[in-house]
């Protein structure tokens, strides 16, 4: 073709060189990426454009600016932008932006100080201003008020950058060093402003245009200008993709309406715990062309994040390149809007035809023109449910799913998907919560937490139900507040503090997210009342298929309601079989709509009261099982009732229920405190001391010894006032046992003797035997083994006379423990084995576990380490089944000791460390001291002398507080070894 021909093709595609730098701005091609100022200006701008076309890359890849653009070329382009802003493109502020950017480049060119930083800032200003001009020209009259406002904000930022660059460039040599720190702050501020402008104006999309689309646009621009017949022969083969041009059936007018497509949203910043699901999705996408994937579940579970992670996956990016599209359906309520939004995201700018038959034509053309693509329809439930499952919406989704060129990913709250073939990524309950470890990773990625507060963080995350959105929002609050404060706020404010940046949308507020779900799935009236009823049941509903109708008799359609709430993923069936609501959702519904079901909760109280009566009086096994399984709900509802409308029958049933649970190794301190307070308010004098004694038992079981002793003393006063000597003696025995647990052996002995005197006065043989047995235990603790044997044998004789089997076996167990202390291991083993067999006949799990634990200790001392570990593990499992934490800690401690004498120091320290944490929780100073002492020995054996010294010193302090001379002596001996080895090592080091 003649070079002088008026039908000359656009230079950036069909020519190697160009003499006019302004042409780059006036063509529809993308502006050159960031120039490197200060390099040779001899290179033509067409080279830069060619480099930019060859080097277009996704936003997450490293950007490398082309070489060869000098200051003069940059200033020429900015001059053109300034003139366009003032004339042909009438957008307020664009003209000024071009002028200010031009001045910034002028300052950078003549800078004598901070040259590199000034040039870098000027480069970014030039690049951003250039691309903004392209966006403004493409929008033209369609530019909305927000775009214009962002341009004006951009001008304000440029003025501030101009001021800063002027200061940086004008520094004298000495001032550069003097103001280095301030200048670094100024430079960072400039970069932040430019980054903010980039995000506001969404100008990155100009760098992500598909190379095929750029070529098509350039050709069409040339065709429009020259008006030739649209024939295939006019366009050279190497510049046109035949698959795009022929198979799509596009004409010049259609091609001209295609604009650069919007890039996918950025991938989630903190993405943990979904690796398996992500890999499964990617594997499915790569293995089958045109697959359709559904991601569904409750709001806030991370469905959007998962879909964006799939789009951003390296393999998916390589497969689909720029043909990755993300469409948010939150505001779309009909078929026309859905098609229009898909086309807009794919770069189609003309409105969708109104006729049904024509509506899909532009969509098909876009699909055909791009080749294989992946499309995400996010939050499609708004469109699908809000449209009433419109046939037209279904038809559009159905046609998209039938296109082999399109891989479709749909995210939805709930599981009301259009009835099509979907690839299942997970179970019917939808996207699950995170596991504990992943939840912690998400939080720590946003807000660091000191090691000593990790346990509080774990408690907080468990309270949040491991829901990703709740964790993300809490972590942002946690940037300035500790997990301890957040836990307090959670208990007080519930979901109200779970928001970010004002919480105006579903991604910034958990409350907004929940309300969206209620609106979309039309949860209102009776259904909302039923949902509030379920939200009042903290632990979900056990055996809901059989019990729900009886628990909620005023709801005639409970199973229909359950199905509706399940379809919106607002409730789910837990692995335990319980009907549950996610913690943040449950608390929000309870706080905001709990009043709707107040009468239903009163009827539920009656149902629970009848169940307690049937279990405790009538002995119905099914009811007993129900009361154990639903204990958390029952106690919470009774606590509320005792506060709101206490009555004598309610206090009596609460007391009876708590005793029933105590017999099954379950207890709750708050529940016990609540019915004690209610009993005092109602002045139930005859019942009150018995209620207080039981509350003391509960506190004792929970290792709250001080509160237990306080309650027992209060009960003693009340029983004495009633001249009830039998119960007074029992309270003295309980005070003795609690004091023994606190290592107050003198106090314990005093109480046992007082109880013994009353029992002897009343001729109560069993009471006298219990006191003697308790005194024997105290004497064993104080290392008076002869005295301990005497008391235990005397107690055994009394129990034998009274035919009290449990007392007899407890004495046998105590004798076995004393023989072990006397190092008569054979006698100890014999007594403990006999006691174990007796406990088995009584089905006493605690006694069985204690005997196994002591047998493990004896076997380890006899050298049978394997046998010892076996007994200890069996004891640990039994104690766990009855929630006996202190016993479990002792098992771990003994296992650590066995591993230590076996030479397995690392495993031993792990066991002892685990035991130490439980001892700390239960307040066992003796257990803590013993663990620390053993850890000190092993650390010394491993050559970790400083750590050994610290642990041993801690153990010594604890032994001193307990008055344990033997323990103190062991610690001093270990410290002496550590000191000798340390001094010797230092001496030989200096000698060498």
Steps between C-alpha positions, in 0.01 A plus 500: 500500500623851416644681803336817386160344468221657702397148597799456716454249786548610863872522568512307826384180331612525140812719518825468683556875557310821558614861492211644700487423870159663525352225284541257790253697702251567223461137392283255694806299589617480860740768606857391553575358844713694745789678324852491627589869511850602442579232244580567140227692323602382157280189511165550333178486692375227267767277647360568842149418382621180340672404821185574696294278270742215532536541872143531620464281806257429779491741791661251734811453285808715526478816290807613311482841332633525146814681415554795273261778611666828584381812678425679174263225383324485837453877498363488146240240597400692814465819294256317272304373801475852638367631169252208472374569849440862417331430168380180338455307827293723721560340840572752777845463644664294224658811343641606840624145571696503176656839582600401855645167385697689233643733766595201717690349205674836440611510867626140485696573182688790661528354852841536664415299809300181556514436126406134512198552724382805307523312171319203648211717622488691171492168312197384696326838457558493125380142470188550710403828331543343157282201577235719666477696177432178307225410745350847473503491120341153490224606738443839338154629578424178691739598780303492824520742793715259701763485225502880475530529878790256501673708230464808721642310800786387274575864421514587871742211561714609203524852647631355827743271311618805300574682826691203645704438182596868497633468856688177425659633182609826668695346786860606540767235542517528879121517525467164328659325796341723762147449362542137391243364744242770420556455128441127526163572662413752224595254226292223657207741526524580130494131414201442725309783332577363155401147604177634645424689181571190294253296704235772490519551127543129421757591238680167526242359264670695219810285546302175490341527157513181304753520216251355246245763594758777459575382149131480410437851633793641308379339177146623551626857570683487169196356322276775640738773395549371145152350432620201291277195446533267797675215331732237631760574229574848633646368826832316500481146642760551765298778665161330522403190696280304253322322788391833644403667172321218317349273765343787690324657205603845620473801274683829526222667696491214751876509544498870558261464792744275683696683768773368728342254744508566872773301676409240761479634853825463692548164672428477874784644706480230768394161369549202732334168562346451156796341325335161447182654359701736278707213360186296438342791310809563287531130423137488386538813285808366321362149452167589340425775251203721582445357849248668735600537866276604790635664816227541757458544873413756768590866470850591619642154435744614229322396180608815316858461623510140380374596153759780474774261615397264220518783245841603631643148503814486286382198300160654434665829400727317258204315350263796457738796502286816482179307444422493872191694599340577836140625509342615825125429498418673829297779338356296210135396527400404144624329186568815294720649773687171536591482130584870493740465795673196351550686172623811679765301686606339173539838332170531306373858535165511318172428679350152469210456251159489668365214291547159659625346177768767454615518862750217480651596163755752634588257778560216253709734287715594798543136596590407143745786455708417805546125485505295824414717796414467868210699645409549867145606588540608861205513742258375236240435771396867476411460133360149522290529815405869467373439145276224633710241314405675178489278192706755304777496762499121492516504120804731503688291756402182321636628167823610665546157658443332162780699337814289490705817461392622844612362835239631742544549875194609696507606867176514699372529853299188558461209263206608284698461180336485159431135426801437278807278504747639757836361605484440880801640687372409847209352696137608484552738796719723282836664561598412859654719769878511527681263732662641814851519351392677180284741698803591708710551185241741356491703821878514548553606137303817581571559871810354671442356849766432770562133580360533850161609359462225239276296731267800535503543123404134454210548742387809308516320165296213639239750621486640145426155367809517273292702249745672258322837475458522879869415547610757240293779653607411854866493397479854364364612837775287657769715339444741788344275767617178667314167482408547867321828425338354189368205702343741746351706218365188332323391817357849547443635149464172305508566124473880522876558502558267204531769237766690310512847345150588616352163407288622209486176302500122546880474478556762771231403751380162619164658594448631147594160358240326718228751412572444131435128549173570683385729221603277212335188639199693634541391862210683666184462709455147643815374331707778662341418838596135456854601398525714817379200704780285358750781564418487872631141514876547534593138446262430214232232522585141587297231321307781330299271273330346806508782753441823303122469481476450877739785573316747273132396512364835375676472164290271281747490210832444678644263239396729215665789684815293549515425127463869410774607741725220378452606139636843596792341690379681811491174695686176445524145630821469702720189490353410841153490345390819674306773323726805537542867408842657450604690814505860360165446324341344808609783729383767256157342456463443875594862583285661230200268476501303827193684631290342222519156664470591869179297551650206312798499738268488806331190352844352437581547872191294585611231258841482666349494852278206405799321346699540825210360700461203265876425511561542874169374643362263239843374387432520124841422333424694181425815701820455704703481180321806362577700819871417472523576127305827524655616829656818364168626362306404812742672739513818291121522472455426871759766589300757302176385663650516851604859433175605331223314686636279783265263683532230765425221252757640254769515773419147617513359147823689424656359818377150414627529144843623612532204741396266219775642275755486785435128533586471127827696545355820352477830683470874439614762751291786358184289506561402865561861599179605327267265687673583831426870440140422403456286810628788717270749325199276563613434861461123473657435843464120516637448151772768507780321697466186285517711185810678633675169582436374147630827355815449711538149354478647149765763576722236657470287188595804292814551718362826642604406852474842667140551384414140595633553856303823527178322399562208739557740788177680414316167498651405840355819649154426360503134612613600849216751514264213416673270757571255215812319631506230230531753218735715710738203532480436127587865431803474733613196299463697177693794647776258602521354148505845336773620741701186420478585128644842585787337698368650823562181695461647850162647406400173337593300812300739720185461287532120482527481880198727544297284262619183677384630842149576370479162320612316815241692704231394251641145484538543122743222403532596135563862593773397746660274236504781242674731748766237586558432129540874437746531788698209356526684167621817674765304693619344174536849350704613800720188467380338826457163331470293819222726626332486157496117502353499851213736409419323174489157661273633778271654239492172306386313811214746561385482138513122513283505812258745336507293176591812301676357194605829340672614822681165528639513146611861544698396806663215306597750228644735763706216653642422154608864459670504844687173431632658180635794702665245734656337187324170567402476134376141507259572787393823331430321169301229679279750686440717190410204279252379764349850522474523120304174479262619771444834319415309181221314684370836627536660152687789665698657213682751718622229738604278208695784339676593826608138556633470144687826542662381826578161345677679215712687752583177690590309181732780389680482835525122457667554158205386287485815287287354221244371748502832681426698180215264413334544843547874493349536154195295605462719809532817290218388270271408792563833674429688178165326469393635841658845454755453781772741384719485809522122473590528132777744587642252751496229232690726261746584776569134578535421129757778479688348793497153337629642173770688689642189668476327161729769354233647266554858612322684219180294532525531878517880490195509268297293747614705797428826321146380422455394864636835623234691306220292653647534849512878451136497390390292798717688752711199604823656629647163594442360151652812343808474725554132421470560125741795508748301712500208254531734202800663670670160536448413133609839368821464701554152355458650150760770569244784512631638827339844499155357428560233766589769754182699428268200529668375816481844663127514425454155652698604809276804556188285479639236737592779744142627496374147570756436775624192313857451630574193288401683183714800592799270565463335156490843335808621686689187397411553134596869519838395648562266205411777256730746678795257506468412131463866400805612700708208366407581142595867543831406665606263221390752235728766651785248532480413130 
